[in-house]
Amino acid sequence: MSRPLRGFSVNEVLSMWDDIEVDGGEFDTESSFSEGSDDEENIPPTSSAAASASEPKGDHQPHQPLKRARRATLSPVEWKTEKDVDMAPPALRFRPLRTPGVQVDTTVRHTPANLFRLFFSPAVVRELCNYTNTYAAVNAAGKSYAWVDVDVQEFYLFLGLLQHTAIMKLPSVEDYWSRNPVLGVTFAASVMTRARFQSLLWNIHLSDLEGDQQNDLQKGTLDHNRLFRVQPLLDHMRVACKSSYHPRRELAVDERMVATKAKTGFTQYIKNKPTRWGIKLFVMADSSNGYTVDFSVYVGKTFDSSEKGLSYDAVMDLVQPAFLGTGYHVYVDNFYTSPTLFTDLSNLKMGACGTYRKGRKGCPPSQGVMTRKTPRGTMRWLRQDPMVFVKWMDTREVSVCSTIHAAHAGDTVRRKVKSRDGRYSTMEIPCPIPVVQYNKYMGGVDRSDQLIQYYSAHRRVSRSYRTLFLHFFDIASTNAYILHLELAQASQQKPLSHKAFLLQLAGELCEVEPSGVPVHRQTTHLPVGCAEEVGNRSNKATAGRRRCQHCSAKGIRNCTPWKCQACDVPLCLQLDRNCFAEWHA
């Protein structure tokens, strides 16, 4: 038989307590001997009977009862209610470096093309032509089309047709040159041939070709630039946006997605955005009109990122007091809001306001401040200079931080509330002033996105940097329209609608008169032979005969040795059948 286990005496147990180091003479029994822990299994079981039987009857001192250690608890943060008065911080003095508004001569009439050329100036277009011609000399070799160098005038025609395709949406590029009477499009063919337009779209390049090759050799190093192929135009667009307009006091910073699924290495996926796949841009816009003041392209983690995080770096890169001045109010969403950012902006004499996420580092704990059963309109606030944190219950809990406003100022909002009998009624509920101002001024970037999406030149292209080129074109045309609105308001004239402005812009870039007739007609529409060489002189009148496209559209089969040099389309050219003239009518 196995030997029975011996119990421990009281003295033995006391000596065991003395050997254990406990702060302040207390022992946390919950943390040391938790349920199911290994330490609990190593202590032999003991009973009160065995302990009393083995206890010596000497004159030992009775021990004090063991004390349970108290758990360390955080002191609750004292959130205040709407009954408590909050004082707004001292108002920042608004001192912009330039007069807010359009930075052009307001006494001169500016056409849509003139405003557009503020962003795509002749000098910039000339540089793009040089880059494109150098690239096409290599890329177009061996292709089915013959490349002819592009100049500044023709490049503006190309941009005008891009604007035309942005206004009139058709399934494919070829449809803009279709002879189908159902489509009824003849404008593009009067400006440029389809082959020429496509060759420009396929070969447009934005950087130096030799620099591209050197940059590709530096992949994986600190010197590699992922945006090298778009960097020259990107730098110019940022400078042009800032030089043509100075924003008013309220600014909004948010991200924008340029749709693409290309494998660029920095293509992003954001599930709660309308455009989930694309290239992400950080945009700063004027909240009063949606003008894109500045932007940057996110290329992923870089070696020069700061320890304060991506959201901090994005805002500080756009909000530059050296360009703006001081006293501006910056509105951001919960991706950017942090006490560190708001404190640093306050040190730059910039105000900030935005929603924040629960658990964001530096934000006060708010567990239990509000529940789902909290009445609608309830607010709690806490001031930690220079910031005030406000929590407000609407249909759900809203958390806002601000360095500009007081917690509340008696503002109310209208909400529809459902009663017990199922009827809806409108009621006024109190609303914190930071929430009111945030809803009023945070939509600057959204307004800019809305204007761009109305008439966007975006389309699927073969290179990601050409996707960004099309987006820069959209920024230029949209900003030009906003400048037109500002100039019309300053001169107290009725502005053009968005569609009318872009139609006039496309016509001016394509050098089209108001009647719709191109000022400079194409001179390359000449009849030439279909055959490049004639081997036998006896059949030189019929060499290279092809089916006439104009006759084929009528269901007639006729062959001809002539074609249009510009259109590359075989057409009959006879005394009794001049399809060449009818085709180009």
C-alpha positions in Angstrom: 0.0 0.0 0.0 1.1 3.5 -0.7 2.2 5.7 2.1 -0.4 8.3 3.0 0.4 12.0 2.4 1.4 14.1 5.4 -0.3 17.4 6.0 1.6 20.7 6.9 1.5 22.2 10.3 0.6 25.9 10.9 4.2 26.7 11.7 5.4 25.1 8.5 2.9 27.1 6.5 4.0 30.3 8.2 7.6 29.7 7.5 6.7 29.2 3.8 5.0 32.7 3.8 8.1 34.2 5.2 10.3 32.8 2.5 8.1 34.5 -0.2 8.9 38.2 -0.9 5.8 40.2 -0.9 5.7 44.0 -1.3 4.4 45.6 1.9 3.8 42.2 3.6 0.9 41.4 1.3 0.5 38.6 -1.1 -1.7 38.6 -4.2 -3.3 35.2 -4.0 -5.3 35.8 -7.2 -2.2 36.5 -9.3 0.0 33.8 -7.8 -2.4 31.0 -7.4 -4.9 31.6 -10.1 -7.4 28.9 -11.1 -5.8 26.2 -13.1 -2.2 27.4 -12.7 0.8 25.1 -12.4 1.7 26.5 -9.0 -1.5 25.4 -7.5 -0.9 21.8 -8.4 2.6 21.7 -6.6 1.0 22.6 -3.2 0.0 19.4 -1.3 -3.6 19.4 -0.1 -4.1 19.8 3.6 -7.1 19.5 5.8 -8.0 21.3 9.0 -8.1 18.0 10.9 -4.6 17.0 9.9 -3.3 20.5 10.6 -4.7 20.5 14.1 -3.4 17.0 14.9 0.1 17.8 13.9 0.3 21.2 15.4 2.5 21.4 18.5 1.0 22.7 21.7 3.8 25.1 22.4 3.5 28.8 23.2 3.7 30.1 19.6 2.2 33.5 18.7 -1.0 33.3 16.6 -0.3 34.7 13.1 -2.3 37.5 11.6 -4.8 36.7 8.8 -3.4 37.0 5.3 -4.3 40.2 3.4 -5.3 40.2 -0.2 -3.5 42.6 -2.4 -5.6 45.3 -4.0 -5.6 45.6 -7.8 -4.2 48.7 -9.3 -7.1 50.7 -10.8 -6.9 53.9 -12.8 -8.6 56.9 -11.4 -11.7 57.7 -13.5 -11.4 60.7 -15.8 -13.9 63.4 -14.8 -15.8 64.0 -18.0 -18.0 67.1 -17.8 -21.5 67.6 -19.2 -23.3 70.3 -21.1 -24.2 72.0 -17.8 -20.6 72.8 -17.3 -19.2 75.9 -18.9 -16.2 75.6 -21.2 -14.1 78.6 -22.4 -12.8 78.5 -26.0 -9.1 78.9 -26.4 -7.8 82.3 -27.6 -8.6 82.9 -31.2 -5.7 82.6 -33.6 -5.0 85.6 -35.6 -5.4 84.8 -39.3 -2.3 86.1 -41.1 -2.0 84.6 -44.6 1.1 85.4 -46.6 -1.0 86.4 -49.6 -4.5 87.7 -50.1 -6.8 84.7 -50.2 -8.3 84.0 -53.5 -7.2 83.9 -57.2 -3.7 85.1 -57.8 -4.2 86.4 -61.3 -5.2 89.8 -62.7 -8.9 90.1 -62.0 -9.3 93.1 -64.3 -8.5 91.1 -67.4 -10.9 88.6 -69.1 -9.7 85.1 -68.8 -10.9 82.4 -71.1 -11.1 78.7 -70.0 -8.0 77.9 -72.1 -6.1 80.8 -70.4 -6.9 79.4 -67.0 -6.1 75.9 -68.0 -2.6 77.0 -69.3 -1.8 78.2 -65.7 -1.4 74.5 -65.0 -0.2 73.2 -68.4 1.9 76.1 -69.6 3.6 76.1 -73.0 6.9 75.5 -71.2 5.6 72.4 -69.5 4.0 71.1 -72.7 7.2 71.7 -74.6 9.1 69.6 -72.0 6.5 66.8 -72.3 6.9 66.9 -76.1 10.6 66.4 -75.7 10.2 63.5 -73.3 7.5 61.9 -75.6 9.5 62.2 -78.8 12.6 60.6 -77.1 10.6 57.8 -75.7 8.6 57.2 -79.0 11.8 57.0 -81.0 12.6 53.8 -79.1 9.2 52.5 -78.3 7.5 53.0 -81.7 10.2 51.2 -83.6 8.8 48.1 -85.4 5.2 49.1 -84.6 2.4 49.1 -87.1 2.3 52.9 -87.1 4.9 55.5 -88.1 5.8 58.0 -85.4 6.0 61.7 -86.2 7.4 64.0 -83.6 4.8 66.0 -81.7 5.0 69.7 -81.1 3.4 72.1 -78.6 0.4 73.0 -80.9 -0.4 69.4 -81.6 -0.1 68.4 -78.0 -2.7 71.1 -77.0 -5.0 69.5 -79.7 -4.4 66.2 -78.0 -5.4 67.6 -74.6 -8.5 69.2 -76.2 -9.6 65.8 -77.5 -8.9 64.3 -74.0 -11.4 66.9 -72.6 -13.8 66.0 -75.4 -13.7 62.3 -74.4 -14.2 63.3 -70.7 -17.4 65.2 -71.6 -18.8 62.6 -74.1 -18.5 59.1 -72.7 -18.3 56.3 -75.3 -17.3 52.6 -74.8 -14.0 52.8 -76.6 -11.6 55.3 -78.2 -12.4 54.0 -81.7 -16.0 55.1 -81.3 -15.1 58.8 -81.3 -14.0 58.3 -84.9 -16.8 56.0 -85.9 -18.8 56.8 -89.1 -21.8 55.1 -87.6 -24.7 57.6 -87.9 -26.2 56.3 -84.6 -23.2 57.6 -82.6 -23.2 60.8 -84.6 -19.6 61.9 -83.6 -17.6 63.9 -86.1 -15.7 66.4 -83.9 -12.7 64.2 -83.1 -12.1 63.3 -86.8 -12.1 67.0 -87.7 -9.2 67.7 -85.3 -7.0 64.7 -85.4 -7.0 61.2 -86.9 -7.7 58.2 -84.7 -4.3 56.7 -85.4 -2.5 59.8 -84.4 -4.5 60.2 -81.2 -3.8 56.6 -80.2 -0.1 56.8 -81.0 0.1 59.9 -78.7 -1.8 58.2 -75.9 0.5 55.1 -76.2 3.7 57.0 -76.2 3.2 60.0 -73.9 6.1 60.1 -71.5 6.7 62.4 -68.5 10.4 62.0 -67.7 13.8 61.6 -69.2 14.4 58.2 -70.7 18.0 57.9 -69.6 17.1 59.0 -66.0 14.5 56.2 -66.0 17.0 53.6 -66.8 19.4 54.9 -64.1 16.6 55.0 -61.5 15.6 51.4 -62.3 19.1 50.2 -61.5 18.8 51.7 -58.0 15.8 49.6 -56.9 16.0 48.5 -53.3 18.3 51.4 -52.4 17.7 54.7 -50.7 18.3 56.5 -54.0 15.4 54.8 -55.8 12.4 57.0 -56.6 9.2 55.2 -57.3 7.6 58.3 -58.7 10.6 59.2 -61.0 8.5 58.7 -64.2 6.0 61.2 -63.0 8.1 63.5 -60.8 8.7 66.4 -63.2 5.0 66.9 -63.9 4.0 66.2 -60.3 6.4 68.9 -59.0 5.1 71.4 -61.6 1.4 70.6 -60.7 2.0 71.2 -57.0 3.7 74.5 -57.7 1.0 75.6 -60.2 -1.8 74.8 -57.8 -0.3 76.8 -55.0 0.8 79.7 -57.1 -2.5 80.3 -58.9 -4.7 80.4 -55.8 -4.2 81.1 -52.0 -6.7 79.4 -49.8 -9.1 80.9 -47.2 -8.9 80.0 -43.5 -10.6 76.7 -43.5 -8.7 73.8 -45.0 -9.6 70.1 -45.3 -7.0 67.2 -45.5 -8.2 63.8 -46.7 -7.1 61.0 -49.0 -8.2 60.4 -52.6 -8.1 57.2 -54.6 -7.2 57.2 -58.3 -8.7 54.0 -59.7 -6.2 51.4 -61.0 -5.3 47.8 -60.3 -1.9 48.0 -61.9 1.0 46.3 -60.1 2.8 49.5 -59.2 4.3 48.5 -55.9 2.2 51.2 -54.2 -1.3 50.4 -55.3 -3.6 50.6 -52.2 -6.8 48.9 -51.1 -9.2 50.7 -48.8 -12.4 48.8 -48.2 -14.6 51.7 -47.1 -13.9 53.9 -50.1 -16.0 54.1 -53.3 -12.8 53.4 -55.2 -11.3 50.6 -53.2 -8.3 49.8 -55.5 -6.0 52.6 -56.7 -3.2 55.0 -56.1 -3.7 57.0 -52.9 -3.2 60.7 -52.8 -3.2 62.9 -49.7 -5.0 66.1 -50.7 -5.4 69.5 -49.0 -8.4 71.5 -50.4 -10.0 74.8 -49.7 -13.2 74.0 -47.8 -15.1 76.9 -49.3 -14.9 75.8 -52.9 -13.1 72.4 -53.2 -9.9 73.9 -54.9 -7.0 71.4 -54.7 -4.3 73.5 -53.0 -1.7 70.8 -52.7 -1.4 67.0 -52.8 1.2 64.2 -52.5 1.3 60.6 -53.8 1.6 57.8 -51.3 4.2 55.2 -52.4 4.2 53.0 -49.3 6.7 52.9 -46.5 9.9 54.8 -47.2 13.2 55.1 -45.4 12.7 58.7 -44.4 9.4 58.2 -42.6 9.2 59.7 -39.1 8.5 57.8 -35.9 5.2 59.7 -35.5 3.4 57.8 -38.2 2.1 58.1 -41.7 -1.0 60.2 -40.8 1.2 62.8 -39.0 3.7 63.0 -41.9 1.0 63.4 -44.5 -0.6 66.4 -42.8 2.7 68.1 -41.9 3.9 67.7 -45.5 0.8 69.6 -46.8 0.3 72.2 -44.1 3.3 74.5 -44.6 3.3 77.8 -42.8 6.1 79.0 -45.1 3.5 78.9 -47.9 0.2 79.4 -46.1 1.0 81.7 -43.2 -0.6 81.3 -39.7 -4.0 81.2 -38.2 -5.4 78.5 -40.5 -8.0 75.9 -39.4 -7.2 72.4 -40.5 -10.0 69.8 -40.5 -9.1 66.0 -40.7 -10.9 62.7 -40.1 -10.1 60.0 -37.6 -7.2 58.6 -39.6 -5.1 61.7 -38.9 -6.3 63.0 -35.6 -3.9 62.6 -32.7 -2.8 64.7 -29.7 0.7 64.8 -31.1 -0.4 66.3 -34.4 -2.8 68.8 -32.9 -0.2 70.0 -30.4 2.5 70.5 -33.1 0.0 72.3 -35.3 -0.9 74.5 -32.3 2.8 75.3 -31.9 2.8 76.4 -35.5 -0.1 78.7 -34.8 -2.5 76.5 -36.7 -5.9 75.3 -35.4 -7.1 71.8 -35.9 -10.4 69.9 -35.6 -11.3 66.3 -36.4 -12.9 63.1 -35.3 -10.7 60.6 -33.4 -10.6 56.9 -32.8 -11.0 55.1 -29.5 -7.7 54.0 -28.1 -5.7 56.5 -30.0 -2.4 57.2 -28.1 -2.7 60.2 -26.0 -6.5 60.4 -26.1 -8.3 60.2 -22.6 -9.9 56.9 -21.7 -13.7 57.0 -22.3 -14.8 53.5 -21.3 -18.3 53.7 -19.8 -18.8 57.4 -20.5 -21.6 56.6 -22.9 -23.6 53.5 -23.6 -26.0 52.4 -26.3 -28.9 53.5 -24.1 -27.6 57.0 -23.6 -30.2 59.5 -24.8 -29.7 61.2 -28.1 -28.1 64.6 -27.8 -26.1 63.8 -24.7 -22.6 65.2 -24.7 -19.5 64.8 -22.5 -16.3 66.8 -22.8 -12.9 67.1 -21.3 -10.4 69.9 -21.8 -6.6 69.2 -21.9 -5.1 72.4 -23.1 -4.8 73.2 -25.9 -7.3 70.5 -26.9 -10.9 69.7 -25.9 -12.2 66.2 -26.4 -16.0 66.0 -27.0 -18.2 62.9 -27.1 -21.8 63.3 -28.5 -24.5 60.8 -28.9 -26.4 60.9 -32.2 -27.6 57.7 -33.8 -24.2 56.5 -32.6 -21.4 57.9 -30.5 -19.3 60.6 -32.1 -15.9 61.6 -30.8 -14.3 64.9 -31.8 -11.1 66.7 -30.8 -10.4 70.4 -31.4 -7.9 73.1 -30.6 -10.2 75.9 -32.0 -13.6 75.6 -30.4 -15.3 75.5 -27.0 -17.0 72.2 -26.1 -20.5 73.6 -26.6 -22.1 76.9 -27.4 -25.9 76.1 -27.4 -26.0 74.9 -31.0 -28.8 72.5 -32.0 -29.5 70.2 -35.0 -32.7 68.8 -36.3 -33.3 65.1 -36.2 -36.2 62.9 -37.0 -37.2 60.7 -34.1 -39.6 57.8 -34.2 -42.2 57.7 -31.5 -43.7 54.6 -29.9 -46.7 54.7 -32.2 -44.4 54.5 -35.2 -44.7 58.1 -36.3 -41.7 60.3 -37.1 -41.4 63.8 -35.7 -38.7 66.5 -36.0 -37.0 67.7 -32.9 -34.1 69.9 -31.9 -31.3 68.2 -30.0 -28.1 69.9 -28.6 -25.0 69.5 -30.6 -21.3 70.4 -29.7 -19.8 73.3 -31.7 -16.8 71.2 -32.9 -19.2 68.7 -34.5 -21.1 71.5 -36.2 -18.0 73.1 -37.6 -16.5 69.7 -38.6 -19.6 68.9 -40.7 -19.4 72.3 -42.3 -15.8 72.4 -43.3 -14.6 68.8 -43.7 -16.1 68.3 -47.1 -13.5 70.3 -49.1 -11.7 67.2 -50.6 -15.1 65.5 -51.2 -16.3 68.5 -53.1 -13.1 68.4 -55.2 -13.6 64.7 -55.9 -17.2 65.3 -56.9 -16.3 67.9 -59.5 -13.6 65.7 -60.9 -15.8 62.7 -61.2 -18.5 64.6 -63.2 -16.2 64.9 -66.3 -13.1 62.8 -65.7 -10.7 61.8 -68.5 -9.7 58.7 -66.5 -9.5 55.6 -68.6 -7.6 52.3 -68.6 -4.0 52.8 -69.9 -1.0 50.6 -70.2 1.2 52.5 -67.7 0.5 53.6 -64.1 2.3 57.0 -64.6 -0.1 57.7 -67.5 -3.0 57.1 -65.1 -1.5 59.8 -62.9 -1.1 62.0 -66.0 -4.8 61.8 -66.7 -5.6 62.6 -63.1 -3.3 65.6 -63.2 -5.2 66.7 -66.3 -8.5 66.4 -64.3 -7.1 68.4 -61.4 -6.0 71.1 -63.9 -9.4 71.4 -65.6 -11.3 71.3 -62.3 -9.1 73.9 -60.6 -9.4 76.1 -63.8 -13.2 75.9 -63.4 -13.1 76.9 -59.8 -10.8 79.9 -60.7 -13.5 80.8 -63.3 -16.2 80.8 -60.5 -14.0 83.0 -58.3 -13.3 85.5 -61.1 -17.0 85.7 -62.0 -17.9 86.3 -58.4 -15.3 89.0 -58.1 -16.5 90.8 -61.3 -20.2 90.2 -60.4 -20.9 88.3 -63.6 -22.8 85.1 -64.2 -20.4 82.2 -64.4 -20.6 79.4 -66.9 -21.9 76.0 -65.8 -19.4 73.2 -65.3 -20.3 71.5 -68.6 -20.4 74.8 -70.6 -16.9 75.7 -69.2 -15.4 72.3 -70.2 -17.0 72.4 -73.7 -15.5 75.8 -74.3 -12.2 74.6 -73.0 -12.2 71.7 -75.4 -13.0 73.9 -78.3 -10.3 76.4 -77.5 -7.6 73.8 -77.0 -8.7 72.2 -80.3 -8.6 75.6 -82.1 -12.3 75.4 -83.0 -14.3 78.4 -83.9 -17.6 79.0 -82.0 -19.4 77.7 -85.2 -17.6 74.4 -84.7 -15.3 74.6 -87.7 -11.6 74.0 -86.9 -9.4 77.0 -87.4 -6.6 74.9 -88.8 -7.8 72.1 -91.0 -5.7 69.0 -91.4 -3.6 69.2 -94.5 -2.5 65.6 -94.5 -5.8 64.2 -96.0 -4.4 63.6 -99.4 -5.0 60.7 -101.8 -2.0 58.4 -102.2 -1.6 54.9 -103.7 -2.3 51.9 -101.6 0.7 50.1 -102.9 4.1 51.4 -101.8 6.0 50.0 -104.8 4.9 48.8 -108.3 6.8 45.8 -109.5 5.3 45.5 -112.9 4.5 48.6 -114.8 1.7 46.9 -116.7 -0.5 46.8 -113.6 0.4 50.1 -112.0 -3.2 51.4 -112.3 -4.5 48.5 -110.3 -1.6 47.6 -108.0 -2.5 47.2 -104.3 -6.2 47.5 -104.9 -8.3 47.3 -101.7 -12.0 47.5 -100.9 -13.4 51.0 -100.6 -14.6 51.6 -97.1 -17.2 54.2 -98.2 -18.8 51.8 -100.7 -18.6 48.9 -98.2 -20.7 51.0 -95.7 -23.4 51.2 -98.4 -23.2 47.4 -99.1 -21.4 47.8 -102.4 -18.2 46.0 -103.2 -15.7 48.2 -105.1 -12.0 48.1 -105.1 -9.6 51.0 -105.5 -5.9 51.6 -105.6 -6.2 54.9 -103.7 -6.4 55.7 -100.0 -6.3 58.7 -97.7 -2.8 59.4 -96.4 -4.0 60.6 -93.0 -6.9 58.2 -92.4 -5.2 55.2 -94.0 -8.6 54.3 -95.5 -9.0 53.0 -99.1 -11.5 55.2 -101.0 -12.6 55.4 -104.6 -11.3 58.4 -106.6 -13.0 58.4 -110.1 -14.9 60.8 -112.2 -18.3 59.2 -111.5 -17.5 57.9 -108.0 -15.6 60.3 -105.7 -15.8 58.5 -102.4 -12.7 60.5 -101.2 -14.7 63.7 -101.2 -17.8 62.2 -99.7 -15.9 60.5 -96.9 -14.2 63.8 -95.8 -17.3 66.0 -96.2 
